[in-house]
Amino acid sequence: MNQDDTMQAAEAGDQIDAAEAAVSAQTNQPSPSNGVQLPAVNYEDLPDTWKEAMARAGWTSLMPVQARAMPYVMAGKDVMVQSRTGSGKTGAFVLPILERINPLQDACQALVLAPTRELARQVSRDAEMLVGDRGVRVVSVYGGVAYGPQLQAFRQGAHVVIGTPGRVLDHLLRGSLSLEHLKILVFDEADRLLSMGFYPDMREVQRYLPRRVEAHMFSATFPPSVQRLAGQFLHNPTFLGLSSDNVHVVETEHAYYVVPGMDKDRSLVRIIEIENPDSAFIFCNTRDRVHYVSVVLQRFGYDADELSSDLSQKAREKVLKRVRDGKLRFLVATDVAARGIDIPELSHVIQYEPPEDPELYIHRAGRTGRAGASGVALALVDVLERAKLTKIAQRYQIDLQERPLPTDADVAAVVAERMTVLLETQRRTRDKLQAERMQRFVGLARSLSESEEGLSLLAMLLDDYYQQSLHAPPPQPEESEAPEPYDEDRRDSRKRKRRRGGRRRN
């Protein structure tokens, strides 16, 4: 790094430090420097029961996120942990939780919220492997499957419940789960919980929580929306930035995909489907490419528009107004056309093509992760462009990660999860009369599902419904939203119902 680069980095660091306090004040969020500071734990200092559990899981040492985060969960201190997927975060909260569960208290004492059924199952499997002979019962619940086995599991008793917020809420509404004795709440992959559209469900679950419950939040990124979510559930948390070897309070996550040149447009759509950004700048090097990418996204159903020097002043002002009003989700632009434009709380920057000038990469990526928040900068490159991008990362000391390109099967799985959330959320809004009206179509739905032509019709209806959701980002916490008040009426009504979340009394 030359002298100019060093000065720029130092100035950027000063700006970030200055911005953190401002963001905390403006958004009423706890500053990451607040909270109790606890020392990391060493493997040698762990109880024998922990070492035996780790041995069953094939772990021979603690990963950094485990060593740093375990003391907070064990001590019951709220913590926000920024850590990448695959960093060992599951063990960071599961082991301490299992140690603190009282198996003689027949009630749900810990709740882990996960964004997908796959993650819920994975965390549940890890927990069951680590339980050993503690007598702690773990139950996983998620949407898109029958209620029967989950209800049976609750009847047998559940000390730890791991599930998607929508299905957890369903069980709370049914009375099959009680959180009256809950002690620990964990948000696993909080950024994905929001991107999957679970915010309204999480707010509703909050109404069933005890007046004071400790909460821990794990997330790969901490954009403003996740920080506001933390402000609604966590109390005076400590922030641990463990996304890389360097500990930063805030940072932009840099990643790239190696994409065949002829498949960039479809690859971009698949990446957006997986990431589901709140908002994004998409940079192209030419005006023609800007127009092409904008049309592709619009045809696919996304709320996208373009900005280039080809636009008339009137058309440009119209686009800029949508940007300023927060009514445009994806802006496709050249570097020149995007100068001077700032999108507050921009979650993603996507570089459809790497820039010719290395400094432009910094300018592009710098549009996200501002003012004390974290963001994501993605790049689509071919094999030759990857070498250029790697040199840029080396020059500016950027921790650049290669990601596997999503497949159609990956996208189908994510869309299925997201669609299930949308449909189950919609179903919960139906009153008794509307539910009766729905029964008219059960026979038709069953009949359509038994033929290829019928399946095609059902898929068309699902696609139409899903496309409507692409015009806006998933629901997010707002700055003005205060934590949900404890609902005494709901607590009293729960007491009048049968015992839930543990064994049924005879």
Beta strands, then each sheet from edge to edge (+ up, - down):
strand 1: 79-82
strand 2: 110-113
strand 3: 138-141
strand 4: 160-163
strand 5: 184-188
strand 6: 214-219
strand 7: 238-241
strand 8: 252-258
strand 9: 280-283
strand 10: 304-307
strand 11: 330-333
strand 12: 348-351
strand 13: 375-381
strand 14: 400-402
sheet 1: 3+ 4+ 2+ 5+ 6+ 1+ 7+
sheet 2: 10+ 11+ 9+ 12+ 13+ 8+ 14+
end
